[in-house]
Amino acid sequence: MIGWTIFFVLIAGVLAIDLFVVRRRSHDVGMREALTWSAIWIGLALAFAAGVWFTRGHHAGLEFLTAYLVEESLSVDNLFVFLLLFAHFRVPSGLQHKVLFWGILGALVLRFAFILAGVSLLARFEWLIYVFGAILVYSGVRMARGGGPEVHPEGSIVLRLFRRLMPVTQDFEGDRFFLLRAGQRFATPLFIVLLTVETADLVFAVDSIPAVLGISRDPFIVFTSNAFAILGLRSLFFALARLLELFHLLHFGLSAILVFIGVKMLISHWVHVPPEVTFAVLGGTLAISTIASLIWPRNDARSEVEHDA
């Protein structure tokens, strides 16, 4: 109980400073600001991991670090999708932070519910671990074969249903999600973007939550690692938005991670994989795919470098 209290007080305090002090007005987020906040969230996650390590033991500490590493890595796909969504809806750069702020808060609530449901189901129906493992293996193979994510918001059932229920203005209205005109409430395109971001996160949760449940069954470890990863996602978006294309082989590493965790779940009743091994495999896979992306850049990127030279 004390751990939950410390976690929620810490998160609420940092978010309050972020929302009401640092970013009281919508503005473009520069690289320095993005890197500073990325460092803050990563530092908080590592400090929290140290607290888990000393209060719950090295096994729980390694589980937290591994789960955090998995979630942070899988968030790369989220960053690609956010980039595509903002480009599709032509969201002004000064408004992107507000969408990400409220979108990620909504994602926290939804994931908390999903995690509690997942832990409860695994406790009552042990055979579901094979279902989760199969989902991860399938997702990993699909990611390796399909490459980067695609976005088709115009085909979203959620958006089509919402547009039937509430009229939407033609243009952005500052940083407002809703407004009143002649006594009628309208949604703005900014809320449509927020709704799309939330829908996309639900899709990603299908992969990420089973992946973390393959590392730990402790709701505290699973949710807090999820929370630190996706809360730092906003800052990582602005810090890495221009660098994501460099790591074009990273999705192969992510697919290998999903397959590894899926197989780990499928064989869990016969083979116990220590958290130290899981952490080493995940860290090594990410390092190899990242370094390989830099050694063997994408052809179009290599052409641009040669052209500039």
C-alpha positions as CSV (number, residue, x, y, z in Angstrom):
1,M,0.0,0.0,0.0
2,I,2.9,2.4,0.8
3,G,4.4,1.7,-2.6
4,W,1.2,2.6,-4.4
5,T,0.8,5.8,-2.4
6,I,4.4,6.9,-3.1
7,F,3.9,6.1,-6.8
8,F,0.7,8.1,-7.2
9,V,1.9,11.0,-5.2
10,L,5.1,11.2,-7.3
11,I,3.3,10.9,-10.6
12,A,0.6,13.4,-9.6
13,G,3.2,15.9,-8.5
14,V,5.4,15.7,-11.6
15,L,2.3,15.9,-13.9
16,A,1.0,19.0,-12.0
17,I,4.3,20.7,-12.5
18,D,4.4,19.8,-16.1
19,L,0.8,20.9,-16.8
20,F,0.3,24.0,-14.6
21,V,3.8,25.4,-14.3
22,V,6.0,24.4,-17.3
23,R,3.3,24.3,-20.0
24,R,0.5,26.6,-18.9
25,R,0.2,27.7,-22.6
26,S,0.4,25.5,-25.7
27,H,3.8,26.0,-27.4
28,D,6.3,24.3,-29.6
29,V,8.4,21.8,-27.6
30,G,12.1,22.3,-28.5
31,M,14.7,19.6,-28.5
32,R,16.3,20.9,-25.2
33,E,13.0,20.9,-23.4
34,A,12.1,17.4,-24.8
35,L,15.5,16.0,-23.8
36,T,15.3,17.5,-20.3
37,W,11.9,16.0,-19.6
38,S,12.9,12.7,-21.1
39,A,15.9,12.6,-18.7
40,I,13.6,13.5,-15.8
41,W,11.1,10.6,-16.6
42,I,13.9,8.1,-17.2
43,G,15.6,9.2,-14.0
44,L,12.4,8.9,-12.0
45,A,11.9,5.4,-13.4
46,L,15.4,4.3,-12.5
47,A,15.0,5.8,-9.0
48,F,11.7,4.0,-8.6
49,A,13.4,0.8,-9.8
50,A,16.1,1.3,-7.1
51,G,13.3,1.7,-4.5
52,V,11.6,-1.5,-5.6
53,W,15.0,-3.3,-5.6
54,F,15.8,-2.3,-2.0
55,T,12.3,-2.7,-0.6
56,R,11.1,-5.8,-2.5
57,G,14.4,-7.5,-3.4
58,H,16.5,-7.9,-6.5
59,H,14.1,-10.2,-8.2
60,A,11.3,-7.6,-8.1
61,G,13.8,-4.9,-9.1
62,L,14.9,-6.8,-12.1
63,E,11.3,-7.5,-13.1
64,F,10.5,-3.8,-12.9
65,L,13.5,-2.9,-15.0
66,T,12.8,-5.6,-17.6
67,A,9.1,-4.6,-17.8
68,Y,10.0,-0.9,-18.1
69,L,12.5,-1.7,-20.9
70,V,9.9,-3.8,-22.8
71,E,7.3,-1.0,-22.5
72,E,9.7,1.7,-23.5
73,S,10.9,-0.2,-26.5
74,L,7.4,-1.1,-27.7
75,S,6.5,2.5,-27.4
76,V,8.6,3.2,-30.4
77,D,5.8,2.0,-32.6
78,N,3.5,4.4,-30.7
79,L,5.8,7.2,-31.7
80,F,5.6,6.3,-35.3
81,V,1.8,6.2,-35.1
82,F,1.7,9.6,-33.4
83,L,3.8,11.1,-36.1
84,L,1.6,9.7,-38.8
85,L,-1.6,10.8,-37.0
86,F,-0.4,14.3,-36.5
87,A,0.7,14.6,-40.1
88,H,-2.6,13.1,-41.3
89,F,-4.7,15.6,-39.3
90,R,-2.2,18.4,-39.8
91,V,-2.0,19.2,-36.1
92,P,-0.1,22.4,-35.4
93,S,3.1,21.6,-33.5
94,G,2.1,23.8,-30.6
95,L,-1.0,21.7,-30.0
96,Q,0.6,18.3,-30.1
97,H,1.7,18.3,-26.5
98,K,-1.8,18.8,-25.2
99,V,-3.1,15.9,-27.3
100,L,-0.3,13.6,-26.0
101,F,-0.8,14.8,-22.4
102,W,-4.5,13.9,-22.2
103,G,-4.2,11.0,-24.5
104,I,-1.6,9.3,-22.3
105,L,-3.6,10.1,-19.1
106,G,-6.5,8.3,-20.7
107,A,-4.2,5.4,-21.7
108,L,-3.1,5.1,-18.0
109,V,-6.7,4.6,-16.9
110,L,-7.5,2.1,-19.6
111,R,-4.3,0.1,-19.1
112,F,-4.8,0.0,-15.3
113,A,-8.2,-1.7,-16.0
114,F,-6.7,-4.1,-18.6
115,I,-3.8,-5.0,-16.3
116,L,-6.1,-5.8,-13.3
117,A,-8.3,-7.9,-15.6
118,G,-5.3,-9.7,-17.1
119,V,-3.8,-10.5,-13.7
120,S,-7.1,-11.7,-12.4
121,L,-7.8,-13.9,-15.5
122,L,-4.4,-15.5,-15.3
123,A,-4.9,-16.2,-11.6
124,R,-8.2,-17.9,-12.3
125,F,-7.6,-19.5,-15.7
126,E,-3.9,-20.5,-15.9
127,W,-4.3,-21.8,-19.4
128,L,-4.7,-18.2,-20.7
129,I,-1.0,-17.9,-20.5
130,Y,-0.8,-20.0,-23.6
131,V,-3.3,-17.7,-25.4
132,F,-1.2,-14.6,-24.4
133,G,2.0,-16.3,-25.5
134,A,0.5,-17.2,-28.9
135,I,-0.7,-13.6,-29.3
136,L,2.8,-12.3,-28.7
137,V,4.5,-14.8,-31.1
138,Y,1.9,-14.0,-33.8
139,S,2.4,-10.2,-33.2
140,G,6.2,-10.6,-33.3
141,V,6.1,-12.5,-36.6
142,R,3.6,-10.0,-38.1
143,M,5.8,-7.0,-37.0
144,A,8.9,-8.6,-38.6
145,R,7.1,-9.3,-41.9
146,G,5.1,-6.0,-42.0
147,G,7.7,-3.5,-41.0
148,G,6.5,-0.2,-39.6
149,P,2.9,0.5,-38.5
150,E,0.3,2.0,-40.8
151,V,-2.4,4.5,-40.0
152,H,-5.9,4.6,-41.6
153,P,-8.0,6.8,-39.3
154,E,-10.7,7.4,-41.9
155,G,-11.7,3.7,-41.5
156,S,-12.0,3.8,-37.7
157,I,-15.4,2.6,-36.5
158,V,-14.9,4.7,-33.3
159,L,-14.5,7.9,-35.3
160,R,-17.4,7.2,-37.6
161,L,-19.7,6.5,-34.7
162,F,-18.6,9.6,-32.8
163,R,-19.2,11.8,-35.8
164,R,-22.8,10.5,-35.9
165,L,-23.3,11.4,-32.3
166,M,-21.7,14.9,-32.3
167,P,-21.0,17.5,-35.0
168,V,-17.3,18.4,-35.5
169,T,-16.0,21.8,-36.6
170,Q,-14.2,22.2,-39.8
171,D,-11.0,23.8,-38.4
172,F,-9.0,23.8,-35.2
173,E,-10.3,26.2,-32.6
174,G,-7.1,27.0,-30.7
175,D,-6.4,24.3,-28.1
176,R,-10.0,23.6,-27.4
177,F,-11.5,20.1,-27.6
178,F,-15.2,21.3,-27.5
179,L,-17.0,24.6,-28.0
180,L,-20.6,26.0,-28.0
181,R,-22.1,27.6,-31.1
182,A,-25.7,28.8,-31.0
183,G,-26.4,26.7,-28.0
184,Q,-25.1,23.5,-29.6
185,R,-22.0,21.7,-28.5
186,F,-19.4,20.9,-31.2
187,A,-16.2,18.8,-31.0
188,T,-13.1,20.2,-32.7
189,P,-10.7,18.3,-34.9
190,L,-8.3,18.3,-31.9
191,F,-10.6,16.1,-30.0
192,I,-10.9,13.8,-33.0
193,V,-7.1,13.5,-32.9
194,L,-7.2,12.7,-29.2
195,L,-9.8,10.0,-29.8
196,T,-7.7,8.5,-32.5
197,V,-4.6,8.5,-30.2
198,E,-6.6,6.7,-27.5
199,T,-7.9,4.1,-30.0
200,A,-4.4,3.5,-31.3
201,D,-3.2,2.9,-27.8
202,L,-5.9,0.3,-27.2
203,V,-4.5,-1.6,-30.2
204,F,-0.9,-1.4,-28.9
205,A,-2.1,-2.6,-25.4
206,V,-3.1,-5.9,-27.0
207,D,0.7,-6.6,-27.5
208,S,2.3,-4.7,-24.6
209,I,0.2,-5.8,-21.7
210,P,0.6,-9.6,-22.4
211,A,4.3,-8.9,-22.9
212,V,4.6,-7.4,-19.4
213,L,2.5,-10.1,-17.9
214,G,5.0,-12.5,-19.4
215,I,7.6,-10.9,-17.2
216,S,5.7,-10.4,-13.9
217,R,2.2,-11.2,-12.5
218,D,2.5,-8.6,-9.8
219,P,0.0,-5.8,-10.6
220,F,2.2,-3.2,-8.9
221,I,5.3,-4.1,-11.0
222,V,3.2,-4.4,-14.2
223,F,1.3,-1.1,-13.8
224,T,4.1,1.1,-12.5
225,S,6.5,0.0,-15.2
226,N,3.7,0.7,-17.8
227,A,3.0,4.1,-16.3
228,F,6.6,5.3,-16.3
229,A,7.1,4.1,-19.9
230,I,4.0,5.8,-21.4
231,L,4.3,8.9,-19.3
232,G,7.8,9.5,-20.6
233,L,6.5,8.8,-24.1
234,R,5.4,12.4,-24.6
235,S,8.9,13.8,-24.1
236,L,10.4,11.0,-26.2
237,F,8.1,11.8,-29.0
238,F,9.5,15.4,-29.3
239,A,13.1,14.3,-28.7
240,L,13.1,11.4,-31.2
241,A,10.6,12.5,-33.8
242,R,13.4,13.4,-36.2
243,L,15.6,10.4,-35.3
244,L,13.2,7.5,-35.6
245,E,14.0,6.9,-39.3
246,L,17.6,6.2,-38.4
247,F,16.6,3.1,-36.4
248,H,14.9,1.4,-39.3
249,L,16.0,-2.1,-38.1
250,L,14.6,-1.6,-34.6
251,H,11.3,-3.2,-35.5
252,F,13.1,-6.5,-36.1
253,G,14.5,-6.3,-32.6
254,L,11.0,-5.6,-31.2
255,S,9.6,-8.5,-33.1
256,A,12.3,-10.8,-31.7
257,I,11.4,-9.5,-28.2
258,L,7.7,-10.3,-28.6
259,V,8.5,-13.8,-29.9
260,F,10.9,-14.4,-27.1
261,I,8.4,-13.4,-24.4
262,G,5.7,-15.3,-26.1
263,V,7.8,-18.5,-26.2
264,K,8.8,-17.8,-22.5
265,M,5.1,-17.8,-21.6
266,L,4.3,-20.9,-23.7
267,I,7.1,-23.0,-22.0
268,S,6.7,-21.4,-18.5
269,H,5.2,-24.6,-17.0
270,W,8.3,-26.6,-18.0
271,V,11.1,-24.1,-18.2
272,H,11.8,-21.2,-15.8
273,V,13.6,-18.4,-17.4
274,P,15.3,-16.2,-14.7
275,P,14.7,-12.5,-14.8
276,E,18.4,-11.9,-15.2
277,V,18.3,-13.9,-18.5
278,T,15.2,-12.1,-19.7
279,F,16.7,-8.7,-19.0
280,A,20.0,-9.6,-20.8
281,V,18.2,-11.0,-23.9
282,L,16.0,-7.9,-24.2
283,G,18.8,-5.4,-23.6
284,G,21.1,-7.2,-26.0
285,T,18.4,-7.5,-28.7
286,L,17.7,-3.8,-28.5
287,A,21.3,-2.9,-28.6
288,I,22.1,-5.1,-31.6
289,S,19.1,-3.8,-33.7
290,T,19.9,-0.2,-32.8
291,I,23.6,-0.5,-33.7
292,A,22.8,-2.4,-36.9
293,S,20.5,0.4,-38.0
294,L,23.4,2.9,-37.7
295,I,26.0,0.6,-39.4
296,W,23.7,-0.3,-42.3
297,P,21.5,2.8,-42.8
298,R,18.4,2.8,-45.0
299,N,19.2,3.2,-48.7
300,D,17.3,6.4,-49.1
301,A,19.1,7.8,-46.0
302,R,22.5,6.8,-47.4
303,S,21.5,8.5,-50.7
304,E,20.6,11.7,-48.9
305,V,23.9,11.8,-47.1
306,E,25.9,11.2,-50.3
307,H,23.8,13.9,-52.1
308,D,24.5,16.4,-49.3
309,A,28.2,15.6,-49.5
